[in-house]
Amino acid sequence: MKKQETIESQSARDIAHVLTEALPYIRRFRGKTIVVKYGGNAMVDEQLKSSFARDIVLLKLVGVNPVIVHGGGPQIGDLLKRLGKTSEFVQGMRVTDAETMDVVEMVLGGLVNKEIVNLLNRHGGSAVGLSGKDGDLIHARKIVMKQRTPESEEQEIIDLGHVGEVASINAAVVDMLIKGDFIPVIAPIGVGQDGFSYNINADLVAGKMAEVMKAEKLILLTNTTGILDAQGELLTGLSLAEVDALIEDGTISGGMIPKVDCAMDALKAGVNSAHIIDGRIDHAVLLELFTDRGIGTLLMRR
């Protein structure tokens, strides 16, 4: 009996420590906007989906204003495969003809978006789903890709179809939802001046959304632990200059570069900090925001 009491006493102290550690962070971020890019394993693993939803709802309940921008590449690929359509990629970007764009809109703006909204609502939140087409939210610009071929000195222009980048964001509808105490959930689809829909990388949309909303933080959920040094150790508390040096010497390379570029652009535009964190960890968002050590890579403007 005495042993049980000791265990319960230790557990209570641990819980009290967690709560008191979180308090100054809750006070600091109360009333601030935090943009979270949601993707990777956190979107497909049932336990991770549930822990993510609880994190976001808790943020809202303690006075933080989360804005979710989500991806959905694997889900798009799965449906295209079932429809008998082969996915083609150029430098990591999906070639998107008109038929593929219809699937992208159906998956991102419909299936995935509404699943996230429903998940948040089931955990006690009040979420509203949007695509960039709603409320004239995301204006897109078609990406023009150039690639040098071995056969020619000149660069070849590659048409990726309905693949775009963010031209501008009209965040009035998102601001209205935040003021109404809702959690906005945004699918990264924009509309070009030509009236066509464009598929946009979710990291890019999240970064631009953080910039326009003058967010306190940008959080990118990934399937990696963060930025690693040459020995595989996690780096954190990095300045813009330090990140530039890590890219220059090849420490940051491959698929991490677009994420880092997106985060750096947001910081240069006024976002106070950016976080690249491992979405494969339960309650990754809360651990990064409300604990002293965090779990990922923190990027700062200094």
Phi and psi in degrees as a GROMACS rama.xvg file:
@    title "Ramachandran Plot"
@    xaxis  label "Phi"
@    yaxis  label "Psi"
@TYPE xy
-64.2175  -39.4309  LYS-2
-61.3979  -42.1086  LYS-3
-61.1897  -41.925  GLN-4
-62.2337  -38.9187  GLU-5
-64.0551  -43.1827  THR-6
-62.1922  -45.1904  ILE-7
-64.4816  -38.2305  GLU-8
-64.1886  -43.05  SER-9
-64.7211  -41.8274  GLN-10
-60.9416  -42.312  SER-11
-63.6026  -40.8988  ALA-12
-64.8585  -39.1055  ARG-13
-62.2093  -44.3124  ASP-14
-63.8692  -43.547  ILE-15
-62.0158  -38.9168  ALA-16
-63.3344  -44.1316  HIS-17
-60.41  -45.2067  VAL-18
-65.737  -43.3715  LEU-19
-70.0162  -32.8482  THR-20
-66.1746  -35.1098  GLU-21
-75.3996  -26.7656  ALA-22
-55.0436  -50.1682  LEU-23
-63.5359  -31.0365  PRO-24
-70.9547  -39.1303  TYR-25
-61.2936  -43.8645  ILE-26
-62.9127  -41.2426  ARG-27
-67.5585  -38.2367  ARG-28
-95.6135  -3.43535  PHE-29
-60.2476  129.616  ARG-30
83.5439  -5.31028  GLY-31
-93.0872  155.113  LYS-32
-95.8969  134.02  THR-33
-125.977  121.646  ILE-34
-95.9179  128.099  VAL-35
-119.315  122.431  VAL-36
-88.697  119.997  LYS-37
-106.885  120.569  TYR-38
-167.751  -170.332  GLY-39
68.9883  -152.767  GLY-40
-58.8986  -30.2476  ASN-41
-61.3422  -17.6943  ALA-42
-94.0473  -11.0093  MET-43
-119.856  -26.8091  VAL-44
-82.2668  126.237  ASP-45
-61.5646  -42.1056  GLU-46
-66.1998  -41.825  GLN-47
-66.9306  -37.5144  LEU-48
-60.3752  -43.863  LYS-49
-66.0877  -43.5339  SER-50
-67.4844  -36.5311  SER-51
-61.6188  -46.4203  PHE-52
-61.0017  -42.5455  ALA-53
-64.7093  -38.6986  ARG-54
-59.5894  -48.6979  ASP-55
-66.2593  -41.9838  ILE-56
-64.7358  -40.3769  VAL-57
-63.0812  -42.2074  LEU-58
-54.3343  -46.4943  LEU-59
-64.0813  -40.5882  LYS-60
-66.8755  -28.9081  LEU-61
-94.3382  10.2303  VAL-62
99.7685  2.97874  GLY-63
-86.2902  150.497  VAL-64
-110.106  91.4201  ASN-65
-79.8405  140.381  PRO-66
-122.938  124.281  VAL-67
-102.857  129.066  ILE-68
-117.738  125.631  VAL-69
-117.229  155.922  HIS-70
-96.6391  -154.04  GLY-71
161.588  23.864  GLY-72
-55.5723  -48.7115  GLY-73
-61.1016  -37.4219  PRO-74
-67.4822  -37.8238  GLN-75
-64.1072  -46.0223  ILE-76
-60.5238  -40.1063  GLY-77
-62.8033  -44.9054  ASP-78
-69.2395  -40.1685  LEU-79
-59.698  -40.3991  LEU-80
-63.4955  -42.74  LYS-81
-65.0561  -28.7062  ARG-82
-85.0402  -0.279805  LEU-83
79.6663  21.1037  GLY-84
-108.988  128.28  LYS-85
-81.9441  134.034  THR-86
-83.9037  132.055  SER-87
-119.412  133.488  GLU-88
-122.004  142.511  PHE-89
-127.198  116.913  VAL-90
50.3545  43.5152  GLN-91
82.6216  -2.01432  GLY-92
-107.111  135.524  MET-93
-75.5563  124.223  ARG-94
-66.5391  124.552  VAL-95
-125.963  94.6809  THR-96
-78.7908  -179.413  ASP-97
-60.2939  -40.4126  ALA-98
-66.1626  -42.5656  GLU-99
-65  -38.0574  THR-100
-61.5056  -36.6068  MET-101
-59.9788  -41.6411  ASP-102
-66.9198  -42.6724  VAL-103
-57.3225  -46.9311  VAL-104
-64.3121  -39.6592  GLU-105
-65.1213  -40.7725  MET-106
-78.1257  -52.4274  VAL-107
-71.4753  -51.5838  LEU-108
-77.3964  -19.0471  GLY-109
-111.294  -82.7399  GLY-110
-55.0182  -58.0362  LEU-111
-68.9794  -47.0511  VAL-112
-57.8122  -47.3333  ASN-113
-72.973  -27.6055  LYS-114
-64.4856  -42.4513  GLU-115
-66.5401  -43.7245  ILE-116
-58.0088  -47.1883  VAL-117
-63.0975  -39.6327  ASN-118
-62.0246  -46.4562  LEU-119
-64.8614  -41.2944  LEU-120
-66.7236  -37.1577  ASN-121
-66.1708  -23.7413  ARG-122
-96.9911  15.3786  HIS-123
100.474  4.78624  GLY-124
-91.4681  176.201  GLY-125
-125.747  89.7142  SER-126
-101.514  148.241  ALA-127
-129.885  128.582  VAL-128
-91.6525  139.726  GLY-129
-137.55  154.121  LEU-130
-111.813  171.502  SER-131
-64.6831  -9.95479  GLY-132
-82.7747  -18.658  LYS-133
-80.487  131.314  ASP-134
62.4788  23.6606  GLY-135
55.8994  42.2473  ASP-136
-72.5651  -53.473  LEU-137
-118.628  119.271  ILE-138
-94.5146  127.656  HIS-139
-107.467  157.98  ALA-140
-130.903  129.673  ARG-141
-61.2612  133.294  LYS-142
-79.2781  130.289  ILE-143
-108.989  114.372  VAL-144
-104.167  135.577  MET-145
-117.93  140.599  LYS-146
-143.188  131.699  GLN-147
-82.2649  130.844  ARG-148
-98.9675  151.254  THR-149
-61.2605  -27.8049  PRO-150
-80.5299  -13.7419  GLU-151
-140.809  148.82  SER-152
-76.7638  -25.716  GLU-153
-82.775  152.707  GLU-154
-81.6986  137.101  GLN-155
-92.8388  134.429  GLU-156
-85.3442  125.762  ILE-157
-107.09  125.395  ILE-158
-90.402  111.23  ASP-159
-87.9044  -0.157937  LEU-160
78.1204  -131.114  GLY-161
-87.169  55.0745  HIS-162
-113.262  126.919  VAL-163
-130.745  177.585  GLY-164
-127.358  168.375  GLU-165
-78.8394  121.041  VAL-166
-86.3138  -44.9733  ALA-167
-163.951  162.631  SER-168
-128.867  130.164  ILE-169
-104.273  94.8992  ASN-170
-87.8728  15.0151  ALA-171
-59.6274  -39.7229  ALA-172
-68.6711  -35.8042  VAL-173
-67.7392  -42.5614  VAL-174
-61.5855  -39.3064  ASP-175
-64.1072  -41.3885  MET-176
-65.1135  -41.5502  LEU-177
-61.233  -45.0294  ILE-178
-65.5001  -25.3098  LYS-179
-86.2316  7.26903  GLY-180
70.823  28.712  ASP-181
-100.631  162.275  PHE-182
-105.109  110.933  ILE-183
-74.8956  136.583  PRO-184
-124.445  115.465  VAL-185
-115.983  126.979  ILE-186
-88.4472  134.67  ALA-187
-81.2462  64.7539  PRO-188
-120.052  129.878  ILE-189
-122.038  172.408  GLY-190
-120.789  131.728  VAL-191
-86.8805  171.293  GLY-192
-62.8702  -22.1122  GLN-193
-79.4994  -2.23059  ASP-194
86.2364  -4.60649  GLY-195
-84.7562  154.429  PHE-196
-84.1601  147.732  SER-197
-133.141  138.297  TYR-198
-84.5617  125.419  ASN-199
-121.632  140.882  ILE-200
-56.0295  130.228  ASN-201
-65.0444  -33.7385  ALA-202
-60.7824  -43.4744  ASP-203
-62.7993  -43.6604  LEU-204
-64.331  -42.5909  VAL-205
-61.4611  -43.7987  ALA-206
-62.7265  -45.3402  GLY-207
-67.6076  -35.8402  LYS-208
-64.2892  -42.5498  MET-209
-61.194  -40.159  ALA-210
-63.3908  -49.5915  GLU-211
-68.1182  -36.9971  VAL-212
-80.8308  0.197113  MET-213
51.1051  49.4647  LYS-214
-69.2106  152.299  ALA-215
-70.558  -41.3579  GLU-216
-142.821  152.121  LYS-217
-118.172  126.36  LEU-218
-118.624  125.06  ILE-219
-110.175  113.346  LEU-220
-82.2922  128.544  LEU-221
-131.196  179.646  THR-222
-101.803  25.0547  ASN-223
-130.725  164.868  THR-224
-73.7009  -16.4781  THR-225
137.214  -154.605  GLY-226
-85.3419  127.442  ILE-227
-110.692  149.149  LEU-228
-82.3073  -174.584  ASP-229
-64.2207  -22.3895  ALA-230
-94.1288  4.07887  GLN-231
83.7833  12.6373  GLY-232
-90.1972  144.375  GLU-233
-68.9441  132.573  LEU-234
-104.347  142.633  LEU-235
-149.687  169.006  THR-236
64.7767  38.8269  GLY-237
-89.745  138.842  LEU-238
-89.0035  169.961  SER-239
-60.6161  -41.2718  LEU-240
-64.2871  -40.2015  ALA-241
-66.4087  -37.8236  GLU-242
-64.9761  -42.9959  VAL-243
-57.0456  -41.9108  ASP-244
-66.4809  -37.5799  ALA-245
-68.8394  -33.4793  LEU-246
-70.4135  -42.1924  ILE-247
-61.5303  -40.4984  GLU-248
-89.3878  2.81974  ASP-249
87.3962  1.73651  GLY-250
-64.2143  -42.3395  THR-251
-96.1361  121.591  ILE-252
-151.486  177.429  SER-253
59.1836  -136.94  GLY-254
-68.8557  -13.9332  GLY-255
-75.3293  -26.5089  MET-256
-60.1966  -47.8364  ILE-257
-59.3917  -37.7489  PRO-258
-65.8595  -43.18  LYS-259
-66.1054  -41.9299  VAL-260
-59.1001  -44.0253  ASP-261
-60.4182  -44.9028  CYS-262
-65.4717  -42.1639  ALA-263
-65.3124  -39.6399  MET-264
-61.4526  -40.62  ASP-265
-64.4263  -42.083  ALA-266
-63.829  -43.5665  LEU-267
-63.2668  -27.1708  LYS-268
-87.4833  -0.727358  ALA-269
119.43  -7.86151  GLY-270
-66.0621  135.336  VAL-271
-69.0353  -38.847  ASN-272
-156.519  158.283  SER-273
-131.345  147.783  ALA-274
-130.381  130.395  HIS-275
-110.085  110.858  ILE-276
-128.235  162.681  ILE-277
-86.1384  105.626  ASP-278
-72.4347  -2.73523  GLY-279
-83.8637  -1.42843  ARG-280
-100.002  132.816  ILE-281
-55.8774  135.059  ASP-282
57.2325  38.3223  HIS-283
-57.57  -40.1981  ALA-284
-65.1057  -47.2736  VAL-285
-64.9268  -40.9681  LEU-286
-62.6831  -36.9719  LEU-287
-74.4532  -38.534  GLU-288
-83.42  -37.5667  LEU-289
-113.259  12.9901  PHE-290
-123.807  156.077  THR-291
-66.317  -38.6604  ASP-292
-85.826  -32.6737  ARG-293
68.672  -173.716  GLY-294
-134.701  -3.77192  ILE-295
-133.443  -154.229  GLY-296
-99.8648  123.623  THR-297
-98.0098  127.392  LEU-298
-111.208  134.382  LEU-299
-128.748  158.684  MET-300
-73.5924  -27.1426  ARG-301
